[in-house]
């Protein structure tokens, strides 16, 4: 698993990935900037009252709150924007790890869009809960890692598996290898916890889970042949 993670990390900065990485980062940063200004204007509109010193203090607190809030929402925002490029990343990984093997089918746009929206909604909910636990030292970090480990592992593994399997088959495989997928999700959650680097998280997660799915598929095939 760690070999898969290290290989995926190295690959997302390799020449074939750079164009996709640049487009994904540009779109993500653009969405974050728009969200920042929209929320900032909204905060200013509702905090423009009272004496100047109070309005200034409230504006500073609101700015700090926005920073913390956006930090926790980086995961769903990057996942949503990078969703446009995940098939491209998976295809590059599949060709590298098995040049003569079968190539996965792109997930239909409508299905991919619904999955991305569902994932973003769940990620927002999970991270808002973690944000609510911000002032409970230790608990918030634990909640962030466990919740995101489960969510990220589940969603990214199923996306990788659905290039080769039906939705039901992908889910069944994820459940069969539940512990492995969860531990892989914890690695992705740790990746997301690193500022700036977390902007690359969807591409890393896709490359990582594509490798993991391939390895688990080959392992399952060998066991089936032995049996």
GUBAKOL-208304 format. One record per atom (N, C-alpha, C, CB): residue in one letter; z, x, y. Coordinates in pm, whole numbers, plus 50000, padded with zeros to 5 digits. Atoms other than C-alpha are relative to their C-alpha. Last residue first. Glycine has a CB too. Example, Ala and Ser with C-alpha at 12.3 -4.5 7.8 and 13.67 -1.06 7.14 Angstrom:
2
S499944991849881S507145136749894S500734992350109S498585004150046A500005008949881A507805123049550A500005009050120A501254990150003
END
This chain:
227
X499445011450073X494624912247792X498964993649910X500544989750097X499094994850103X493154945947879X500554988649915X501165007950065X500844993950103X490224929548059X500855005649887X499135011050059X500675010850075X492554906348251X499165005849885X499114991650095X499015006250085X494774935548353X499394989049913X501124994250085X499674990550108X491754954948479X501014993949904X500575013250059X501134999550093X490514924648676X500285009449883X498745004450071X499995012150079X493924919348835X498894999749897X499904988050089X498854999250090X494074955448946X500074987949909X501305001450080X500364990650105X490564953249089X501125001449899X499665013750060X501035006350081X491484921849282X499605009049884X498774996650085X499335009750087X494734937649401X498994992949910X500774989850085X499204992750099X492824967949533X500684990449902X501065008850070X500914993250093X490174946949707X500785006849889X499125010250074X500625010150085X492774924149862X499095006449897X499224989950086X498985004750094X494764953949988X499414989549905X501214994250076X499764989650101X491684970050143X500994995249895X500535012850067X501264999050076X490694937950321X500155010349890X498825003550093X499985010450101X494354933350417X498694999649920X500254986550066X498934997750097X494474966950596X499944989749887X501384999450069X500404988450081X491124963450774X501005002549888X499865012650089X501185003950078X492044928350891X499565011349909X498864996050094X499585009250105X495554938750996X498834995849912X500654987750062X499264992650101X494264969051187X500364990949882X501275006250060X501004991750066X491684947751369X500655008349890X499285009250101X500865008350087X494284921151446X498965008249924X499314989550083X499395005150123X496834947551560X499074991349916X501224992250035X500944997350110X494684966451809X500434993449870X499865015149979X501275006149962X496494951452110X498945002049892X499515005750133X500075013650057X499744959851930X498714992750039X501204991950045X500604999350132X499134996552004X499814986049941X500855008649906X501374994949983X499824989052371X499285000549864X500035014050065X500795003649882X503524982752292X498685007650006X500805002650127X500234988049918X504664988851931X499144996250119X499315011349916X498834997449917X506114956751779X499835012250090X501215002049913X500045008849883X502664946451653X501165002850095X500034985349956X501124995549917X502564976251417X499964992050130X498654998749923X499544987749935X505994966751281X498955005850092X500395010449895X499035004149899X504684931651216X500575012150073X501134991849936X500775005249886X501654946451038X500944995850112X499114988149956X500654988349938X503934967050813X499214995650122X499075007249898X498964993049924X506074936050750X499425012550069X501175004049908X499815006949873X502914917250650X501075006450087X500364985649975X501124995849916X502214943450385X500094993350137X498664996649932X499694986249958X505714936950250X498875005750087X500225009049877X498945000549899X504944899550247X500345014050051X501254993349944X500625004849876X501614904850068X501054999550111X499374985949979X500864989449948X503304925949800X499404996150133X498885003349900X499144989349949X506074900249755X499165011350060X500895005549888X499235003449881X503664870949730X500825011350058X500914988849968X499584986849953X501154886049487X500894998650124X498785008850031X499764991950120X500774853149297X500525013950038X498715001349917X498715004050057X501204833249620X500355008449877X499984985249962X498954995549908X498394852449787X501384996549947X499804993750140X499874985550016X496184847649483X501105005450090X498675006950031X499364997550129X496834810049484X500205015049977X499164994049885X498585003249988X496064808249856X500745002949870X500194985250038X499384989949914X492774826449812X501504997650015X499335000050139X499884987750079X491834804449516X500675011050081X498635004649952X498945001950100X492594772749715X500225012649916X499654988249908X498705000549933X490564784750015X501134998849899X500044988250099X499775012749929X487634794349794X501385000550065X499894987849902X499425010850078X487124830849709X500064987150083X501415003849951X500434999250140X485224861849817X500414987849918X500565012449936X501374994949998X485364860950199X499415000749858X499975014050066X500955011049988X488374838350156X498575004650017X500384991150115X500335005450132X490424867850028X498944989250007X501244994449934X500744989850076X490344886350361X499544994449866X500875012549979X501294998149933X491314854950555X499155010349926X500225004450145X500865011350038X494024847250296X498635001150067X500674986850037X500424998350139X495474882050338X499074988749958X501235000549908X501034989650008X495424879150717X499555002449856X500525013050060X501265003749936X497174845550720X498925010649982X500244997550148X500665011750059X499904851850464X498614997850059X500854987650021X500434996850135X500814887150570X499224988549938X501195003449913X501154991049992X500854877550936X499475003749862X500375012750077X501155006849940X503104847350882X498755008850000X500334995650142X500485010850086X505544863450639X498714993950054X501074989149986X500414994250127X505884895950828X499454989649906X501165007249936X501364994949984X505894877251158X499505006649873X499935009850115X500915011349973X508914856751056X498565004750010X500404992850129X500095008650118X510744885850894X498974988950022X501384994149965X500664993050109X509994910951171X499804991049878X500805012349960X501384996849963X510774888051464X499265006349882X499975009550121X500775012450004X513894873651299X498535002550030X500574989850098X500115004150140X515284908351228X499134987549987X501404997549940X500904990450062X514574919851583X499754996149855X500575014350009X501355002749952X516124888151726X498985009449936X499955001350152X500535012150062X519214890951505X498564997750043X500864987950037X500264997950142X519924926951600X499354987949934X501285003249930X500404986550042X521444917951935X499865001249849X501025010250048X499154997750118X521524880151996X499635013549942X499844988449893X498684995249957X520184877452352X501005001049884X500554990950107X500064987049934X516554875752242X501385005750032X499204998850128X498924992050057X517174847451994X500125013750067X499785001849850X498755007149975X515124822952203X501205007749948X499954986149937X499664997949859X512324848652199X501314993250035X498884994850091X499464986449990X512344848351818X500415003150144X498975010349951X498685000450065X511934810551828X500665013850008X499884995449852X499125006749905X509134814852080X501404998649944X499444986150038X499574990249901X507604840551846X500844993850111X498805006950060X499114990250060X507504816551553X500545009650105X499295007949890X498755006650035X506034788051759X501025010149946X499764989049897X499315003249875X503384810251919X501364993849969X499144990450088X499474987549946X502474824651579X500754997750130X498865010050021X498834996150078X502144789851429X500645012650056X499625002049854X498935009649975X499844778851710X501275003449925X499554986249962X499474997649866X497774810751693X501144990450031X498894998450105X499254987650003X497404807451315X500645002750136X499115011749959X498775002650075X496334771251339X500915012150001X499684995949855X499165008649915X493844779651614X501324996949931X499264987050034X499514991949887X492464808851412X500924991850089X498825005650082X498974990950051X492224787751095X500615008350113X499425009349892X498825008050032X490374760151282X501155008749949X499664989449895X499415004549874X487974785251437X501274991949976X498994991750080X499334988649936X487344802651104X500694995950129X499005011150027X498784997050076X486614769250935X500785011350064X499645003749855X499065011049981X484174759251208X501325002449928X499394987049953X499424999749865X482514793351212X501034989150021X498904998750106X500725008749906X481994794950837X500724998850132X499824986249939X499365013149999X483834824750680X499264991150100X501535001150038X499325003449874X481404853350635X500614986149991X499015000850119X500725009849918X480664859350266X500764997750130X499824986649924X499455013349979X482074890850111X499124991250087X501365001150062X499545001649862X479954920150000X500474985550019X498865003650103X500385012349929X479614928049630X500614999650140X500434987649920X499395012450047X480034964349521X499544988050079X501505001150005X500935006650092X477664993349580X500564986849946X499685009449885X501385001449947X479315006949896X499054992349908X499435013650025X500785002750121X482894999649775X498544997750040X500574987649923X499184997950118X485545012550019X499234997549870X501224990950005X499484986450012X483165018150310X500735002049867X500945003150115X501094990550026X481034987050271X500525014249982X498984999650113X500525002350136X484084964850237X498905009949965X499464985649988X499024994850097X485684980250546X499474998649858X501354992850015X500014985449990X482594974750763X500935006349897X500415004450141X501254995250059X482274938750639X499935015350003X498804994050074X499895000950146X485944931450709X498755005449932X500244985449958X499094989550045X485574944151067X500095000049848X501394998150061X500674987149979X482504922851137X500855011549947X499685002150149X501004998650107X484194892450980X499265013250012X499014988350004X499364996150125X487214897851207X499015001649885X501044990049962X500554987550051X485234898551532X500495003849861X500325011050095X501464999949989X485604863651682X499385012049929X499595000050147X500575008050106X489164861451553X498484999650002X500524986350009X500654991350098X490034890151784X499374992349886X501005009949944X501204993949941X490684865552065X499265008749900X500375008350122X500985010149963X493034843451865X498725006250052X500594990650104X500565005750122X494864871851692X498924989850032X501104993449916X500934990350057X495314890352020X499354994649872X500725013249970X501154998749911X496784859252183X498985009849942X500445004650139X500945011250012X499024850751887X498765001450087X500704987250035X500485002150137X500514885851866X499054988249989X501184997949906X501144991250025X500724892752241X499414997449861X500435014750013X501205007950026X502924861852287X498775008749976X499734990750115X499845007250126X506204880952249X498754991949964X501204990850007X499844990050108X505204906252514X500124993149865X501235008850026X501334995650040X503914877552731X500075010549889X499245005750120X500715010750066X507374861952735X498635004249951X499874988250092X499435001850134X509184894352812X499234989449922X501494996050010X500274987750076X506874902353102X500494998549857X500665012250067X501415000250038X506954866353227X499655012249915X499114999650125X500165009750107X510754866353220X498564999249951X500454986350047X499454993850121X510844898153424X499854990649880X501485003650020X500934989450040X508504882353679X500485006949872X499835010450113X501165006550062X510644850653690X498995010349951X499324990450101X499595004850132X513774871153749X498834993549927X501174990150012X499834988150084X512064889454035X500394995949858X501075009450059X501344994950031X510814856454184X500095012349909X499255003650130X500585008550103X514314841554156X498605004849960X499934985550049X499284997650124X515784870954346X499424991749885X501494996950017X500394986750049X513124868454615X500665003049866X500375010950102X501385001150050X513594830754655X499535013449943X499054995450112X499955007350127X517354835754680X498604998949940X500614986050021X499424991250101X517004863054945X500064993349863X501405004350042X500914989650050X514544842055144X500595008649889X499585009050114X500074988349911X516874811755171X499125010949939X501415005550028X498754993349970X516044780954960X499825011750094X500645004649873X499045008549931X512674771254815X501275008150026X500314987149917X500094997949854X509484787454689X500934990350072X498534998350050X498854992149955X510504788954323X500025002250150X500015013449930X498755007250024X508284760854189X501235007550050X500144997349853X500065013549944X504994772954337X501334992649986X498904992149933X499854998949854X505864809354269X500034986150062X498855008350060X498614996649970X506404801653899X500245000550150X500385013449937X499195011650030X503054783953869X501465002350034X499874996349853X500245009749893X501294812254047X500844987449978X498504996250008X499384994849879X502914837253808X499834990150115X499425013650037X498575002450010X502014816253503X500745004750124X500575006949877X499785014450003X498354815053606X501494996749995X499294993749879X500185005449866X498304851553708X500244984950004X498595003250051X498994994649908X499824863553381X499884993650138X499855015350012X498735006750030X497684840553161X501105004650096X500435002849855X500135013849953X494494852953331X501314992549978X498844992849928X500004999449853X495594889053281X499924985850058X498825008650052X498644997149955X496494882752916X500105000250152X500465013549942X499195012050020X493144865852851X501435002250048X500004995949852X500435010249905X491254894953005X500834987449989X498534996849979X499434996449870X493314920252811X499614989750106X499545014150042X498545002150005X492434902252487X500655003050135X500625008849893X499755014350002X488714899952569X501504996950002X499354993649878X500415005349870X488484936652668X500304985050009X498505002550025X499014996349899X490494947552366X499664994150136X500115015250010X498775007450028X488264928152125X501075002950104X500525003549861X500225014149966X485074941052282X501274991849980X498854994149916X500135001149855X486304977252278X499834985450042X498825008450050X498674997849941X487514974851917X499954998150151X500525014049966X499235012250026X484184959951808X501385001050061X500104997449850X500615010749921X482284988451976X500784986949984X498534998049959X499674998949858X484715014351841X499414988850085X499525013250053X499105010549954X484695003451477X500114999550152X501365002049941X500555013350027X481655022851354X500854988650057X499854998149852X501185004449923X482855053951545X499474986149966X498915009949980X501194992650040X486345055951383X498784994550075X499784999149847X500384991449888X489395042751570X498765008449968X501165009250036X500255008249882X489895012651341X499635008350122X501224991650031X501355005749993X489375035251038X499754992250129X499774990949883X500984989849964X492415057351085X498634993850023X499915010749890X499684995249865X494775027551092X498975010450045X501415006150004X500415010349904X493065011650791X500255004650143X500744986949974X501475000049997X493345043850588X499494989850101X499434996949860X500424987949928X497045047250678X498485000550012X500515012549928X499655001249859X497715010950579X499535012150081X501524998350015X500885009949938X495805013150251X500274998950150X500184986349933X501314993649991X497635045250160X499004990650066X499505004349861X499944991449882X500895027550245X498685007750018X501175009849989X500005008249879X500005000050000X500005008650127X501204990750000
END
